[in-house]
């Protein structure tokens, strides 16, 4: 028996790159797939049905079940319609993979407001919007006894968790997704809905012009982690951030130093300066 038999999965931004690989991997394990993709360029401009349709046909050719959806994740109406597509086609939603994304890279002093807004809208608001719509459906299914829980897998980035030159908009969005993941994992635990995030590095359209990402780091390396997190094998795993690049996998954890205690009732700026090494050690 496959890991995801009887499950219905939504994958956003699934018309190519990581999303396509996630959709194919989930389908291979028996899940029915909603392939969402607006079909735009890397910067988010334009629309096309071809990318989503192509992946749907690829899944069907492999014996799986899939339908396409072309809505933008960045609007509440679009997010609700993505979930409605799953319910209309397959009757339920069990798995959500928030993968959709765009890039508009500029340094802070050159960043334009619409470039900032566009990236935040797709990555951060899009993750919120589709998660809310899907989680509401998953919670209803749990309450009615038609599901034992749900799985939500978000996509963060090194740019947000460590930093990357020229990506203040993208990094802010991806750091926000990390925080969103931890908070929603706490909130949705009572519904047995797990929420985790992957932090992938792979050669895709998004990273094709970054020499530091080698061709050997393929999207196919990342998708087994998504399948794991979507399956019952990860029933007790939630609120975690998993970094994966090529064959290497790690967990991101926040580190807090032992710190120091003020000598008097209040810290003074000079005492902070004098004891900074102790505070940060």
N, C-alpha and C positions, 0 to 999 in steps of 0.2 A: 504494500500500500504506500502511495506517495505521501510526502509530508503535508501537503496542502489540499488533499482531495476534499471537495465540497466547499472550499473557501472561495470568497470573491475578493479580489484585490484591485485597488485603484493605484495606478502609478502615474504621477504627473510628470510632464516633460519627458514622455516615454517615446518620442519619435526618433530618438537617436542617442548615441553616447551611452552614459551610465543608465539612463532611464530605459532605453531599449533592452539593454542586457538584463536589468532587473525584471522587466516584464517577461522576457523569454525564460529566465531562470524560474520565476514563480509559476509560469504556465507549465514548464516541464515537470514541476512537482504537483501538478493537478489543479492549481488555482485557475479560476475564470478571471479574465483581466479586462479592466477598463483602461485603454491606452489613451491617456490625455496628452494632447500637444497642440498648442496654438499654431505651430508651424512657422514661427517667426525666425528672423536672423539671430545671430549671437547677441546682438545688442537689443533684441526684443522688437525690432521693427518688422512690419509685415505679418501676413498670415497665410497659411496653406494647409490643406487637408492631407496632402500627400504623405508627410512623415508618419502621422498617426495611422493612416490607412495601410501604409506599407508594413508596419509592425503588426497590425491586426492580421494581415494576410500571412505574414511569416508565422505567427502563432497558429493560425488555422491550418497552414500547410504542415505543421508539426503535430497535428491532431488535437490542438487545444481549442479553447473557446475564448473569444475576445470581441469587444466592440470598441469603436473609436469615439472620442469626445474631443471637441476643438475649443472648449471654453478657456478663457483666461482665468488663472488661479487668483489674480489680483483684485477680483471683485467678489462681493458676497453672493451676488446673483450667479456668477460663474461657478463659484465653489459649490453652491447648492445644486446647480445643474449637473456638475460632475458627479456628485453623490446620487442625484436622481437618475442619472444614466445607468449607474450600477444597479440601483433598485429596480428600475424599469426592465433592464435586460436580464438580471439574474436573481432579483428578489431580496438581496441583502448586501451588506458590506462587512467584511471581516478584517481586512488589511488595508492600510493606507501607506503608501510610500511617497513622501513629499520630496520630489526631486527637481521640479521645474526651476529654471534659473536663467538669468541673463548676465552679461558683463558690460559695464561702461566705465572703463578704468581711466582715472585722471588723478593727479596729485591734489591734495586739499586746496591749495591756493588757486588751482585752475578748475576745480569742480563746479559744475553748473547745477542749479537747483533741480532742473528736470532730470538730469542724469542721476542725482542722488535719489530723487523720488521714485524714479522708474525701478532702480535696483532694490530699494527698500520695499517697494510695492510687490514685486514679484516674489522675492525671497522671503521676507519677513511677514508681510501681510498675507501673502499667498499661503504660507505655512499655517498661519493662524486661521485663515478663512476656511481652507479645506479641512483642516483638523477639526474645527468646531462643527462643521456640517457632518463630517464622518463620525465623530465621537458621539454626537447626538443620536445618530442612527444606531451606532453600536450599543449605546446605553439603553436605548429602547428595546433592542434585541435581547439584551441581558435581562431586562426587567420582565419581558414577556416569556422568557425561558427558551427562546429560539437560538440563543448563543451563550457560550460560556465565557465570553470576553471578546477582546479585540487586540489588534496590533497596529501601532503607529510608528513609522520609521522616518525620522527627519534627516535632513542633510546639512551639516555644518561644514566648516572649513578651517584649515590651518590659518588662513587669512584673518579669521575672526578670533581664533584661540591663541595664536602666537603673534600674528601681524604680518602684513606684506605690503611693500612699498607700492603706492599708487592705487590702493584699493580701500580707501576709507569707507566708501558706501557699501561695497561688498563685504568688507570685514565687519562693519557695524551690523549688517543684516545677519551674518553668519554667527556672530557672537550672541545676537539676540535670539537666534534659533536655539543655541545651546541653553540659554536661560529659560526659554519657553519650554524646552524639552524637560528640564528638571522640574519646573513648576507643574506642568500638565501631568507628568508622571505621578506626582503626589495627588493631584485632584481627581485623576481618573482611576486610581488604584481600587476604589470601592466598587467599580464596575468590572474589575478584572481586565481592564484595558492597559496594556503596557505601552510606554512611550520611550523610545531610545533614539539616538542620533548616530549616524555614521559620519566620519571625517575622512573622506577618500582623497587619494591622489591617483589620477589615471590620465592617460593620453586620450583626450576627446576634443571635440570642436572648441570647447571652452579653454583648453590648455594647449592647443596645437602650436601656438607661437611662444611657448615657454620652454626654453632649452633645458631647464633643470628637471623637467618631467620627461623621462626617457620613454621611448616607444615600448619598452619592455613592461611598463606599468599599464596594463590593459584594463578596460572596464570589466572584463570577465573575471578579474581577480577580486573585484569588490562584491559582486552579486551573491556569492555564497553566504556572505555575512548577512545580507538582506533576507535571504531565504531562512537562515537560522533564526533571525529576530522575528520573522513573520510566523514561525512555526511553534508548535507546542514544546519543542526542545527549549525554548526561551521563555517558558511560562513564568518563571520567577525573576526574569531579568527586566529591570525597568529603571529609567532615569540615568542611563549610562551613555557615555560618548566613546565610540570605538573608532580609533584611527586605523586605516588600512591603506597600504601602498604596496603594490606587487604582492609578494608572498608574506610580507610582514604585517602584523596586527598588534595594536596596543590599546590600552584604555587611557583616556585623558582623565586626570584627577586634579582637583585644585589643591594647592599646597599652601598651608598657613604656617608661618614660623612660630616658634615658642614665644617670641616677642619679649617685652620688658614692661616693668611697672614704674610709673612715675615716682620720683623720690618724695615729692610733696603731694599736696592735694590736687594740683593741676600740672599738666605738662607745660613747660615753657618752650618757645621756639629754640632757645639756645641748648636746652637739655636734649631736645629731639636731635639737634645737629650733633651734639657730643656723643649721643648713644645710638646713632643711626645704625652702626654696624651690629650692635647687640639686637636692635629691633628687627633687623632684616636677616640675621644669621639663621 
